[in-house]
Amino acid sequence: MKRYRTYLLAIGVVVTAGCGKPEEKPLPGVAANNGVVLAEARLKFIEVKVVGEDMMRARQTIPGRLEMRAQAVSALGAPAEGRVVSVLVRPGEKVAAGKILATLQSADVSAARAALDQAKTRVTAAEEALRRQTEMMAKGVGVELERIEAETRAREARSELERAQNVTRFLGSGQGNTIELRAPINGVVIAVNTSTGSVVSPGGSPLVEIGDPSRLWAVAHIPEADAASVAKGLPVKVHVTSANREFQGVVDGLGSQIDPETRRLPVYVALQGDFRGLTPGMYADLTFAKGMEALSLPVAAVLIKGGKKRIVYIQRADGVFEPRDVRTGPSAEGRVRILDGIKPGDKVVTKGALLIDGEAEQML
């Protein structure tokens, strides 16, 4: 058995010797002059490219849709408890300011209008009493105290009348127990959320919504990484897909908060032109003017050091490979966006970066 083991060992030695030399693997470079120097024999494993237009990956076109500006939408709710008697409009209908949209019957409005009539009567009586007291004082037969009391009652009656007028003005137009909901602006009926016979109350959902179609804008949600590239005033082309129409626009504003789930930020684009035939909800493609272009590199070009730090290697004019910190964005299709750290004209190691820095890790 001992001689058998010795025989197997001898065979193993012979086989190993016959396999030839192991494949040569380049070793990391030598640190020198704030960078790394590679022997000429090692350079064949390295690929270097000059940052240019071919590395610019434009993520300019973002899907969005048309929406009414918040200030262009009027939502009419029930001003008092009541029942819907009639609905006089339908979604998509154009209406002029003042048009009756729906009517309601309400005991509350009947009581409010009765209170207004009573307030008017009290004001008339109080002002008449004050007039008489003033005339008597002028003739020298009046009592100052009585004139002051009459003046106080008149002032109180006028205050009560003003309050009653405000209440009925809020309730809207109509007679008796009827409330007329009227369009406050010229526009298009966006939604009708009630029907005849429905019982409604203040604070509920809007009964009718009207929007001004001349105040449309396009809304898109851009990735968090692009937020710094978009600013108010940036030109945008908006192509409305279903209408096959294109509009010029500019960024009117950005949302104040990034969505924590999608990591996107809303961008609002003001449109220019004739919006006839367009309605809220239409899909659109928004093309931003150069503001969302970004440099991209193969993922193999970006190394990770210390668990968080992202670096690439730049070849200087003296041949030294210098590490450069970069800020990265999202990656897709084998490439990663570079948001900061390099510029056009830099010579970047796009292949074999790990052979320069043996302590780093590949990004992906």
DRENDO-1510 file (C-alpha; in Angstrom, 1 decimal, always signed):
<recs>
REC; n; res; u; v; w
REC; 1; MET; +0.0; +0.0; +0.0 .
REC; 2; LYS; +2.8; +2.4; +0.8 .
REC; 3; ARG; +4.5; +1.7; -2.5 .
REC; 4; TYR; +1.1; +2.3; -4.3 .
REC; 5; ARG; +0.7; +5.7; -2.7 .
REC; 6; THR; +4.3; +6.6; -3.7 .
REC; 7; TYR; +3.5; +5.6; -7.3 .
REC; 8; LEU; +0.4; +7.8; -7.4 .
REC; 9; LEU; +2.3; +10.7; -6.1 .
REC; 10; ALA; +5.0; +10.3; -8.7 .
REC; 11; ILE; +2.3; +10.3; -11.5 .
REC; 12; GLY; +0.8; +13.5; -10.1 .
REC; 13; VAL; +4.2; +15.2; -10.2 .
REC; 14; VAL; +4.7; +14.1; -13.8 .
REC; 15; VAL; +1.2; +15.3; -14.9 .
REC; 16; THR; +1.7; +18.7; -13.3 .
REC; 17; ALA; +5.1; +19.2; -14.9 .
REC; 18; GLY; +3.6; +18.3; -18.3 .
REC; 19; CYS; +0.9; +20.9; -18.1 .
REC; 20; GLY; +3.3; +23.7; -18.9 .
REC; 21; LYS; +3.4; +27.1; -17.3 .
REC; 22; PRO; +0.3; +28.6; -15.8 .
REC; 23; GLU; -1.4; +31.4; -17.7 .
REC; 24; GLU; +0.2; +34.7; -17.0 .
REC; 25; LYS; -2.0; +37.1; -15.1 .
REC; 26; PRO; -1.0; +40.8; -14.9 .
REC; 27; LEU; -0.4; +42.1; -11.5 .
REC; 28; PRO; -1.5; +45.5; -10.1 .
REC; 29; GLY; +0.7; +48.4; -11.1 .
REC; 30; VAL; +3.3; +50.2; -9.0 .
REC; 31; ALA; +2.4; +53.4; -7.1 .
REC; 32; ALA; +4.3; +56.4; -8.4 .
REC; 33; ASN; +3.8; +60.1; -8.7 .
REC; 34; ASN; +0.2; +60.3; -7.2 .
REC; 35; GLY; -0.9; +57.5; -9.4 .
REC; 36; VAL; +0.0; +54.0; -10.8 .
REC; 37; VAL; +2.6; +53.1; -13.4 .
REC; 38; LEU; +2.2; +49.9; -15.4 .
REC; 39; ALA; +5.0; +48.0; -17.2 .
REC; 40; GLU; +4.6; +48.2; -21.0 .
REC; 41; ALA; +3.9; +44.4; -21.1 .
REC; 42; ARG; +0.9; +45.0; -18.8 .
REC; 43; LEU; -0.7; +47.7; -20.9 .
REC; 44; LYS; -2.1; +45.2; -23.4 .
REC; 45; PHE; -4.6; +44.2; -20.8 .
REC; 46; ILE; -5.9; +47.8; -20.4 .
REC; 47; GLU; -8.3; +49.7; -22.6 .
REC; 48; VAL; -8.4; +53.5; -22.5 .
REC; 49; LYS; -10.9; +55.7; -24.2 .
REC; 50; VAL; -11.1; +59.5; -24.5 .
REC; 51; VAL; -14.3; +60.9; -23.1 .
REC; 52; GLY; -16.3; +62.3; -26.0 .
REC; 53; GLU; -19.7; +62.6; -27.6 .
REC; 54; ASP; -19.9; +58.8; -28.1 .
REC; 55; MET; -20.0; +58.4; -24.3 .
REC; 56; MET; -22.8; +61.0; -23.9 .
REC; 57; ARG; -26.0; +59.1; -23.2 .
REC; 58; ALA; -29.0; +61.5; -23.4 .
REC; 59; ARG; -31.9; +60.5; -21.2 .
REC; 60; GLN; -33.9; +63.4; -22.5 .
REC; 61; THR; -37.3; +62.1; -23.3 .
REC; 62; ILE; -39.6; +61.4; -20.3 .
REC; 63; PRO; -43.2; +60.2; -20.5 .
REC; 64; GLY; -45.8; +62.5; -19.0 .
REC; 65; ARG; -49.3; +63.7; -19.4 .
REC; 66; LEU; -51.4; +66.9; -19.7 .
REC; 67; GLU; -53.0; +68.3; -16.6 .
REC; 68; MET; -54.9; +71.4; -15.6 .
REC; 69; ARG; -52.9; +73.9; -13.5 .
REC; 70; ALA; -54.2; +73.9; -9.9 .
REC; 71; GLN; -55.3; +77.5; -10.3 .
REC; 72; ALA; -57.2; +76.7; -13.4 .
REC; 73; VAL; -59.6; +74.2; -11.8 .
REC; 74; SER; -62.8; +75.1; -9.9 .
REC; 75; ALA; -64.4; +72.5; -7.7 .
REC; 76; LEU; -68.0; +73.3; -6.6 .
REC; 77; GLY; -69.2; +71.5; -3.5 .
REC; 78; ALA; -72.5; +71.7; -1.7 .
REC; 79; PRO; -72.7; +74.9; +0.3 .
REC; 80; ALA; -75.4; +73.5; +2.6 .
REC; 81; GLU; -77.2; +70.3; +3.5 .
REC; 82; GLY; -79.7; +69.4; +0.8 .
REC; 83; ARG; -80.9; +67.2; -2.1 .
REC; 84; VAL; -79.8; +67.5; -5.7 .
REC; 85; VAL; -82.9; +68.5; -7.8 .
REC; 86; SER; -81.3; +68.7; -11.2 .
REC; 87; VAL; -77.9; +68.3; -13.0 .
REC; 88; LEU; -77.7; +70.5; -16.0 .
REC; 89; VAL; -74.3; +69.8; -17.5 .
REC; 90; ARG; -72.2; +66.8; -18.6 .
REC; 91; PRO; -68.4; +66.1; -18.6 .
REC; 92; GLY; -66.7; +67.7; -21.6 .
REC; 93; GLU; -69.3; +70.4; -22.0 .
REC; 94; LYS; -68.1; +74.0; -22.5 .
REC; 95; VAL; -69.7; +76.4; -20.1 .
REC; 96; ALA; -69.6; +80.2; -19.6 .
REC; 97; ALA; -69.2; +81.9; -16.3 .
REC; 98; GLY; -72.5; +82.2; -14.6 .
REC; 99; LYS; -74.2; +79.2; -16.2 .
REC; 100; ILE; -76.3; +77.1; -13.8 .
REC; 101; LEU; -74.6; +73.7; -13.4 .
REC; 102; ALA; -77.0; +72.1; -10.9 .
REC; 103; THR; -79.8; +73.0; -8.5 .
REC; 104; LEU; -80.3; +71.9; -4.9 .
REC; 105; GLN; -83.1; +72.2; -2.3 .
REC; 106; SER; -82.1; +72.9; +1.2 .
REC; 107; ALA; -84.0; +73.9; +4.4 .
REC; 108; ASP; -80.8; +75.6; +5.6 .
REC; 109; VAL; -80.8; +78.0; +2.7 .
REC; 110; SER; -84.4; +78.8; +3.2 .
REC; 111; ALA; -83.8; +79.7; +6.9 .
REC; 112; ALA; -80.7; +81.8; +5.9 .
REC; 113; ARG; -82.7; +83.8; +3.4 .
REC; 114; ALA; -85.5; +84.3; +5.9 .
REC; 115; ALA; -82.9; +85.6; +8.4 .
REC; 116; LEU; -81.6; +88.0; +5.7 .
REC; 117; ASP; -85.1; +89.4; +5.1 .
REC; 118; GLN; -85.6; +89.9; +8.9 .
REC; 119; ALA; -82.2; +91.6; +9.1 .
REC; 120; LYS; -83.2; +94.0; +6.4 .
REC; 121; THR; -86.4; +94.8; +8.2 .
REC; 122; ARG; -84.5; +95.5; +11.5 .
REC; 123; VAL; -82.1; +97.8; +9.8 .
REC; 124; THR; -84.9; +99.8; +8.2 .
REC; 125; ALA; -86.6; +100.2; +11.6 .
REC; 126; ALA; -83.4; +101.0; +13.5 .
REC; 127; GLU; -82.3; +103.6; +11.0 .
REC; 128; GLU; -85.8; +105.2; +11.0 .
REC; 129; ALA; -85.7; +105.4; +14.8 .
REC; 130; LEU; -82.2; +107.0; +14.7 .
REC; 131; ARG; -83.4; +109.5; +12.1 .
REC; 132; ARG; -86.3; +110.6; +14.4 .
REC; 133; GLN; -84.0; +111.0; +17.4 .
REC; 134; THR; -81.6; +113.0; +15.4 .
REC; 135; GLU; -84.4; +115.4; +14.2 .
REC; 136; MET; -85.7; +115.8; +17.8 .
REC; 137; MET; -82.2; +116.7; +19.0 .
REC; 138; ALA; -82.0; +119.3; +16.2 .
REC; 139; LYS; -85.3; +120.8; +17.4 .
REC; 140; GLY; -84.1; +120.8; +21.0 .
REC; 141; VAL; -86.8; +118.4; +22.2 .
REC; 142; GLY; -84.8; +115.2; +22.1 .
REC; 143; VAL; -82.8; +113.3; +24.7 .
REC; 144; GLU; -79.1; +112.6; +24.0 .
REC; 145; LEU; -79.2; +109.3; +25.8 .
REC; 146; GLU; -82.1; +108.1; +23.6 .
REC; 147; ARG; -80.3; +109.2; +20.4 .
REC; 148; ILE; -77.2; +107.3; +21.5 .
REC; 149; GLU; -79.3; +104.2; +22.2 .
REC; 150; ALA; -80.9; +104.5; +18.8 .
REC; 151; GLU; -77.5; +104.9; +17.1 .
REC; 152; THR; -76.3; +101.7; +18.9 .
REC; 153; ARG; -79.3; +99.7; +17.8 .
REC; 154; ALA; -78.9; +100.8; +14.2 .
REC; 155; ARG; -75.2; +99.9; +14.2 .
REC; 156; GLU; -76.0; +96.4; +15.6 .
REC; 157; ALA; -78.8; +95.9; +13.0 .
REC; 158; ARG; -76.4; +96.8; +10.2 .
REC; 159; SER; -73.8; +94.3; +11.5 .
REC; 160; GLU; -76.4; +91.6; +11.6 .
REC; 161; LEU; -77.5; +92.4; +8.1 .
REC; 162; GLU; -73.9; +92.2; +6.8 .
REC; 163; ARG; -73.5; +88.8; +8.5 .
REC; 164; ALA; -76.8; +87.5; +6.9 .
REC; 165; GLN; -75.7; +88.8; +3.5 .
REC; 166; ASN; -72.4; +87.0; +3.7 .
REC; 167; VAL; -74.2; +83.7; +4.6 .
REC; 168; THR; -76.6; +83.9; +1.8 .
REC; 169; ARG; -73.9; +85.0; -0.7 .
REC; 170; PHE; -71.9; +81.9; +0.3 .
REC; 171; LEU; -75.0; +79.7; -0.3 .
REC; 172; GLY; -75.3; +81.1; -3.8 .
REC; 173; SER; -78.1; +82.3; -6.0 .
REC; 174; GLY; -81.7; +81.0; -6.0 .
REC; 175; GLN; -85.1; +81.6; -4.5 .
REC; 176; GLY; -86.7; +80.2; -1.4 .
REC; 177; ASN; -85.1; +76.8; -0.6 .
REC; 178; THR; -83.4; +76.5; -3.9 .
REC; 179; ILE; -79.6; +76.8; -4.4 .
REC; 180; GLU; -78.2; +77.3; -7.9 .
REC; 181; LEU; -74.7; +76.2; -8.5 .
REC; 182; ARG; -73.2; +78.5; -11.1 .
REC; 183; ALA; -69.9; +78.3; -13.1 .
REC; 184; PRO; -67.4; +80.7; -11.6 .
REC; 185; ILE; -65.3; +80.7; -14.8 .
REC; 186; ASN; -65.4; +80.0; -18.5 .
REC; 187; GLY; -64.2; +76.5; -19.1 .
REC; 188; VAL; -64.9; +72.9; -19.7 .
REC; 189; VAL; -66.7; +70.5; -17.3 .
REC; 190; ILE; -64.0; +68.1; -16.1 .
REC; 191; ALA; -66.2; +65.9; -13.9 .
REC; 192; VAL; -69.8; +65.6; -12.6 .
REC; 193; ASN; -69.8; +63.6; -9.3 .
REC; 194; THR; -73.5; +63.7; -8.4 .
REC; 195; SER; -76.9; +62.9; -9.8 .
REC; 196; THR; -80.5; +63.9; -9.3 .
REC; 197; GLY; -81.9; +62.8; -5.9 .
REC; 198; SER; -78.5; +62.6; -4.2 .
REC; 199; VAL; -78.3; +64.0; -0.6 .
REC; 200; VAL; -75.3; +66.2; -0.2 .
REC; 201; SER; -73.6; +68.2; +2.5 .
REC; 202; PRO; -70.7; +70.7; +2.9 .
REC; 203; GLY; -67.3; +69.2; +3.1 .
REC; 204; GLY; -68.1; +66.3; +0.8 .
REC; 205; SER; -66.7; +65.6; -2.6 .
REC; 206; PRO; -67.0; +68.3; -5.3 .
REC; 207; LEU; -70.3; +68.0; -7.2 .
REC; 208; VAL; -69.0; +69.5; -10.4 .
REC; 209; GLU; -65.4; +70.4; -11.5 .
REC; 210; ILE; -64.6; +72.9; -14.2 .
REC; 211; GLY; -61.2; +73.7; -15.7 .
REC; 212; ASP; -59.9; +76.4; -18.0 .
REC; 213; PRO; -58.5; +74.5; -21.1 .
REC; 214; SER; -56.3; +77.5; -21.9 .
REC; 215; ARG; -54.2; +76.8; -18.8 .
REC; 216; LEU; -53.0; +73.3; -19.4 .
REC; 217; TRP; -49.5; +72.2; -18.6 .
REC; 218; ALA; -47.5; +69.0; -19.0 .
REC; 219; VAL; -46.4; +67.0; -16.0 .
REC; 220; ALA; -43.6; +64.4; -15.9 .
REC; 221; HIS; -41.8; +62.6; -13.1 .
REC; 222; ILE; -38.0; +62.6; -13.6 .
REC; 223; PRO; -35.5; +60.3; -11.9 .
REC; 224; GLU; -33.8; +61.6; -8.7 .
REC; 225; ALA; -30.5; +61.6; -10.5 .
REC; 226; ASP; -31.7; +64.0; -13.1 .
REC; 227; ALA; -33.2; +66.6; -10.7 .
REC; 228; ALA; -30.1; +68.7; -10.5 .
REC; 229; SER; -30.0; +69.0; -14.3 .
REC; 230; VAL; -33.5; +70.5; -14.6 .
REC; 231; ALA; -34.1; +74.1; -13.7 .
REC; 232; LYS; -37.0; +76.6; -14.1 .
REC; 233; GLY; -36.9; +78.1; -17.6 .
REC; 234; LEU; -35.3; +75.1; -19.3 .
REC; 235; PRO; -36.8; +74.7; -22.9 .
REC; 236; VAL; -38.9; +71.5; -23.4 .
REC; 237; LYS; -40.5; +70.0; -26.5 .
REC; 238; VAL; -43.9; +68.4; -25.7 .
REC; 239; HIS; -45.3; +65.9; -28.1 .
REC; 240; VAL; -48.9; +64.9; -27.4 .
REC; 241; THR; -49.1; +61.4; -28.6 .
REC; 242; SER; -52.8; +60.9; -29.3 .
REC; 243; ALA; -53.2; +64.3; -31.0 .
REC; 244; ASN; -49.9; +63.9; -32.9 .
REC; 245; ARG; -49.1; +67.6; -32.1 .
REC; 246; GLU; -45.9; +69.2; -30.8 .
REC; 247; PHE; -45.7; +72.2; -28.5 .
REC; 248; GLN; -42.9; +74.3; -27.2 .
REC; 249; GLY; -42.7; +74.8; -23.5 .
REC; 250; VAL; -40.5; +75.7; -20.6 .
REC; 251; VAL; -40.0; +74.2; -17.1 .
REC; 252; ASP; -42.4; +76.3; -14.9 .
REC; 253; GLY; -41.4; +74.6; -11.6 .
REC; 254; LEU; -40.4; +71.4; -9.9 .
REC; 255; GLY; -42.0; +69.5; -7.0 .
REC; 256; SER; -40.8; +70.1; -3.5 .
REC; 257; GLN; -40.4; +66.5; -2.6 .
REC; 258; ILE; -39.1; +63.3; -4.2 .
REC; 259; ASP; -41.4; +60.3; -4.0 .
REC; 260; PRO; -39.9; +57.9; -1.5 .
REC; 261; GLU; -41.0; +54.9; -3.4 .
REC; 262; THR; -40.3; +55.8; -7.1 .
REC; 263; ARG; -37.4; +58.2; -6.3 .
REC; 264; ARG; -38.8; +60.6; -8.8 .
REC; 265; LEU; -39.6; +64.3; -8.8 .
REC; 266; PRO; -42.5; +66.0; -10.5 .
REC; 267; VAL; -41.7; +68.6; -13.2 .
REC; 268; TYR; -44.3; +71.1; -14.4 .
REC; 269; VAL; -43.9; +72.4; -18.0 .
REC; 270; ALA; -45.8; +75.5; -19.2 .
REC; 271; LEU; -47.0; +75.1; -22.8 .
REC; 272; GLN; -47.2; +77.6; -25.6 .
REC; 273; GLY; -49.7; +77.5; -28.5 .
REC; 274; ASP; -53.3; +76.7; -29.3 .
REC; 275; PHE; -54.6; +74.0; -27.0 .
REC; 276; ARG; -57.9; +73.4; -28.8 .
REC; 277; GLY; -58.6; +69.7; -29.0 .
REC; 278; LEU; -56.5; +68.9; -26.0 .
REC; 279; THR; -57.9; +67.6; -22.8 .
REC; 280; PRO; -56.4; +66.7; -19.4 .
REC; 281; GLY; -55.1; +63.2; -19.1 .
REC; 282; MET; -53.6; +63.0; -22.6 .
REC; 283; TYR; -50.2; +61.3; -22.7 .
REC; 284; ALA; -47.2; +63.3; -23.8 .
REC; 285; ASP; -43.5; +62.8; -24.4 .
REC; 286; LEU; -41.3; +65.6; -22.9 .
REC; 287; THR; -37.9; +66.2; -24.5 .
REC; 288; PHE; -35.7; +68.4; -22.4 .
REC; 289; ALA; -33.1; +70.6; -24.2 .
REC; 290; LYS; -29.7; +69.2; -23.2 .
REC; 291; GLY; -30.5; +69.6; -19.6 .
REC; 292; MET; -30.7; +65.9; -18.9 .
REC; 293; GLU; -27.7; +64.7; -20.9 .
REC; 294; ALA; -25.2; +62.8; -18.9 .
REC; 295; LEU; -21.9; +60.9; -19.4 .
REC; 296; SER; -22.0; +57.2; -19.1 .
REC; 297; LEU; -19.3; +54.5; -18.9 .
REC; 298; PRO; -19.2; +50.8; -19.0 .
REC; 299; VAL; -19.7; +49.4; -15.5 .
REC; 300; ALA; -16.3; +47.8; -15.6 .
REC; 301; ALA; -14.7; +51.3; -15.6 .
REC; 302; VAL; -16.0; +52.1; -12.1 .
REC; 303; LEU; -14.4; +50.6; -9.1 .
REC; 304; ILE; -15.5; +50.6; -5.4 .
REC; 305; LYS; -13.1; +51.3; -2.6 .
REC; 306; GLY; -13.9; +51.2; +1.1 .
REC; 307; GLY; -17.4; +49.9; +0.4 .
REC; 308; LYS; -18.8; +53.3; -0.7 .
REC; 309; LYS; -16.2; +55.3; -2.7 .
REC; 310; ARG; -16.5; +55.2; -6.5 .
REC; 311; ILE; -13.4; +55.8; -8.6 .
REC; 312; VAL; -12.3; +55.6; -12.2 .
REC; 313; TYR; -8.7; +55.6; -13.5 .
REC; 314; ILE; -7.6; +58.5; -15.8 .
REC; 315; GLN; -4.4; +58.2; -17.9 .
REC; 316; ARG; -2.4; +61.4; -17.7 .
REC; 317; ALA; -0.1; +62.8; -20.4 .
REC; 318; ASP; +2.9; +61.3; -18.6 .
REC; 319; GLY; +1.4; +57.8; -18.8 .
REC; 320; VAL; +0.5; +57.6; -15.1 .
REC; 321; PHE; -2.9; +56.2; -14.2 .
REC; 322; GLU; -4.5; +58.5; -11.7 .
REC; 323; PRO; -7.6; +57.6; -9.5 .
REC; 324; ARG; -10.5; +60.0; -9.8 .
REC; 325; ASP; -13.5; +60.1; -7.5 .
REC; 326; VAL; -16.8; +60.1; -9.3 .
REC; 327; ARG; -20.5; +60.4; -8.4 .
REC; 328; THR; -22.6; +57.8; -10.2 .
REC; 329; GLY; -26.2; +57.6; -11.1 .
REC; 330; PRO; -28.4; +54.7; -12.2 .
REC; 331; SER; -27.0; +51.9; -14.4 .
REC; 332; ALA; -28.7; +50.1; -17.3 .
REC; 333; GLU; -27.6; +47.8; -20.2 .
REC; 334; GLY; -24.1; +47.5; -18.8 .
REC; 335; ARG; -23.4; +51.2; -18.5 .
REC; 336; VAL; -23.5; +53.5; -15.5 .
REC; 337; ARG; -24.2; +57.3; -15.5 .
REC; 338; ILE; -21.4; +59.5; -14.3 .
REC; 339; LEU; -22.9; +62.6; -12.7 .
REC; 340; ASP; -19.6; +64.3; -11.6 .
REC; 341; GLY; -15.9; +63.7; -11.6 .
REC; 342; ILE; -14.8; +63.5; -15.2 .
REC; 343; LYS; -15.2; +65.7; -18.3 .
REC; 344; PRO; -14.9; +65.4; -22.1 .
REC; 345; GLY; -11.3; +65.0; -23.1 .
REC; 346; ASP; -10.3; +62.8; -20.1 .
REC; 347; LYS; -8.7; +59.4; -20.9 .
REC; 348; VAL; -10.6; +56.9; -18.9 .
REC; 349; VAL; -9.7; +53.2; -18.3 .
REC; 350; THR; -12.8; +51.4; -19.5 .
REC; 351; LYS; -11.4; +47.9; -19.4 .
REC; 352; GLY; -9.0; +46.3; -17.0 .
REC; 353; ALA; -9.3; +48.8; -14.2 .
REC; 354; LEU; -9.0; +46.1; -11.6 .
REC; 355; LEU; -5.6; +45.2; -12.9 .
REC; 356; ILE; -4.4; +48.7; -11.9 .
REC; 357; ASP; -5.9; +48.7; -8.4 .
REC; 358; GLY; -5.9; +45.2; -6.8 .
REC; 359; GLU; -7.5; +46.5; -3.6 .
REC; 360; ALA; -10.7; +47.8; -5.3 .
REC; 361; GLU; -13.9; +45.9; -6.2 .
REC; 362; GLN; -15.8; +45.8; -9.4 .
REC; 363; MET; -18.9; +47.9; -9.3 .
REC; 364; LEU; -21.2; +45.3; -10.9 .
</recs>
